[in-house]
Amino acid sequence: MTEQERAPAGIDPTVPSVARMYDYLLGGKDNFASDREAAARILEISPNGKEIARDNRAFLGRAVRAVAELGIRQFLDIGTGLPTQENVHQVARRAAPDSRVVYVDNDPIVLTHARALLATTPDTIVVNGDMRDSKAILDDPEVTRHLDLRRPLAVLLVSVLHFIADDDEAFGIARDIREALPSGSHLILSHVTAGVLGSEDVGKGRAIYKGTTSGGLAPRSREQIAAFFEGLELLKPGLVETTAWRADGPAELSIDGPAGAGFLCAVGRVP
């Protein structure tokens, strides 16, 4: 089957998708040649790309488990990406079988795969939505039927806000979500940094992502990423690298490997 035949209507498989690039970096198979080629160019700039993708995914699982253990039973995952191992609903339902999950994405391939996977999964739905209009997501009838937004929930913005190149827009998305969350809710967020990359390499990476479905990339500083959590109480250990957020054991701690971009993450609680 050709890639054109595999692609859903309205999808140009020659344009790289950040969701499919991430799938490739995680070792998945739901990607096209354009995605693999773009990811390979990123790996030339940041050779640790596969490692930070894996570590970011592991952080997601630990964070979901942590907030579930604190009593959270509602999860809203915005910009969920393609289904892979240890998805939010799987981690949450192991910790608390009564957990309810909403996945939100606007990539047609993500929606198709997620709906097929979750067709027989109880208390989990997939909604078409764009994080650039977070208010519309929170007002979506499918979301409000499935989740009680008057009660504490966890909102996930994992590895997505760096695809909003405009700082004001990115901070506005986080602010709108924070302000809408009731007391006791949690924001789970991770974000790329320049790491050890110089300005020339950062510029090359931006140029690659400009040609993807995201239209851009904005690595941000620790201070900028901390601002996404303004007014929230950070769970220990605070804002740290993904490998340092409550690692389960020595195997999850940082090891010597290829250098490149970095990832910071945190979980904030609404007072």
N, C-alpha and C positions, 0 to 999 in steps of 0.2 A: 504493500500500500504506500502511495506517495504521501509526503507530508501535507500536500495540499488537500488530499482526500481525507487525511486524519484530522485536519483542522476544522473546527465548527464554523458554520456560516458566519461571515463577518470578521474572521480572524485571518490576518496575514502572517503565515508562519515564517516569513522572511524578516519580520520585525521582532527583535528579541524582547522577551517578557521577563521582568524581574522575578516573577513567581516561578517561571520555568527555569531561569538561571539558578535560582536558589535550590530548586528541586535537583538540578544537575550537580550542584556543589555538595548536596547531601547524599549523592549517590543514586538519585531517582532516575526513572526512565521516561517520565512524562515531559519531554522537552524536544525541541527541534534543533536542526543544525545551526540555525542562527543563534539560538540560546547558548549552545555549547561553544560556538566560536566567540561570542561576546564574553562568556565566562572565562574562556582560555586567555583572552586578552587581559581580563582583570587579574588572573593568576600570574601573568607575567609581571604585572605591577605590584601585586600583593600576593606573594607565594603562599601565604597562610590562609587564603580565602576559604579553602575547604575546612580547615581547622576551626576558624571562627564561626563558620556556618553551623558546624556540628556543636560547638560549645554554646552557641546562642540557643540552639534547639534544646540542649540539655538544661540550660537555665529556665526556659519556658516550663519544662516539666517540673523542676524543683519548685518554681514559684507557684504554679497552680496547686501543687500538693501542699505547700506551706499555707496558702490562704484557705484551702479546703479544711485543713486541720484547725484553722482559726474559726471555722463555722460558716464560711462562704459556700453557698449552694447555687449561685447564679453566676454565669460567666458569659461575657460578651467579647468575642475575639474579632477585632477589626483589622482587616487586611490579613486574613488567615493564611493565604497561600495554598498551594496544593497539599492534599492530604499525604501524610507520611507516617512514620512510626511515632508512637507516643503523642498522639493528638490531644488537644485539650480535653475533649470529652472522655477519652480513655483514662487519662491521668485523674481527672476529677471524679469520675464514677468509681474508680478503684478506691479512692480515699473516702468518697461519700456517694453511695449508689443513687441517692435522690437528687443529684446535681442536675441542673438544667443549663444547656449551652446553646448559644447562638453564634454561628460563624457568619462573618460579613466580608464580602469581597466583590469586586466589580469586573474581575477577569472571567470571561465566559468559560474558559477551559477549567479554571478553578471551580466555578459553580457547577459545571457538568460533572466533574469527578467527585466533588464533595457530596452532591445530591445522590449520586449513584452509591457512594460508600455508605451514606447515612440513611438510605431509604428505609431500613428496618431498625434503625437505632433509636431507642426511646428517648424522649426529652431532649433531643438535639435537632436543630433546624439550621438551614443555610439561607441567608438573605442577600439579595443583590443590593449593594450600597457602596458609596464612595466616602472614604474618611475625610475628604475635603469638605463634605457637608455632614459633619458629625451630628448636628442638630436633627437633620432629616433621619439619620439612623436611629437616634434615640426616640424619635416620634413615629417611626415606622410601625404600622399596625401589627405586622408579624412579630416584631420585636416585643412590643408592649403586651401582646397576647401571651407570649411565651415566657417573658420575664416580668416580674413585678419591680419596676424601677423605683418604687417607694421604699423598697427594702434593700439592704446591703448587697452589692454585687462586685465582681471583679471585672474590670475592663482591661483588655490586653491590647497594647500598641507595641508589639514586639517586632523589631526590625522593619519598621515602616515609615516613621517620621523623617528619616534621612532622605526619603524619596520626595519630600516636599522641599524644594530648593529654596523657596522664599521663607526667611526666618519668621516674619510676621504671621504668615499663614500657618506655619508649623506650630508656633506658640499659641495661635488662636485656636487651633484644633484641640490642643491639650487643655487650654483654659476652658473652653466650652464643655468639654467632658468633665473636668474636675468640678466645675460649678454645678453640673447636673446631678452629680452623684450624692446619694444620701450618706449621712454619717455611718461610719463602719465599713464603707466600701473601700476597695483597693484598686490602684492603678499599677499594672505590671508593664514595664517599658524597657526596651533595650534600643541602643542607637549606636551607629558606627562613628568612630573617631579616625583622625588621620594616623594615629599610632606613630610609627617611626617613619612614615612616608613624608618626603619633602614636598614643597609646593608644586614642583614640576610633575611629580607622579600623581599628586592629588588632582591636578588639572587634567592629566591624561585619563584618570578614572572618571572624572566628571564628563569628559567628552564621550566616553563609551556609553555611560548611562543616559546621556542626552539623546542617544539614538535608540533607546529602549521605550517600552510602553510607559515607563514612569516619567520620561522626559527630563530627568535630572537626578542629581545626588548631591547632598550637602553634609559631608562629615562635620561634626560640631565638637566644640571644646567641652571639657568637663563642666565648666561654669554654665555653658548654654544648656547642656543636658540636665543639669541640676535644676535649671529654671522650669523645666517641664513639670516638676514636682512642687512648685510653689504652693505653700499653705498645707502641704501634706506631711504626715509623720512617716519618715522612712523606717521600714523594718530593718533590723540588723542584718547584714553588716553595712547598710547604707548604699551609696553609689560606688560600685566597684566593677572590675572586669567580670565578664560572665563566668569565668572559671573560678572566681573567688566568692560567688554568691552561694553560700551554704552548700559547698561541695560535699558530696556524700562520702568521699574518701580520697586517699592520695591519688587514685587513678584519674580523678576529675580535676586535680590541681594543674596549674600551668606546667608544661614540660617544654624542654628545648625543642624548637621547631623552626620552620621558616618564619621570617619576620614580615611585617607589612602593616595593614590597617589594624585598628583595635575595635573593641566593643565594650561599652559601659552599660550597666543595667542597674535597676533598683525596683523595689516595690514600695509604693507609698499608700498610707492609710488616711482616709478622710476623717478628721477629728469629729 
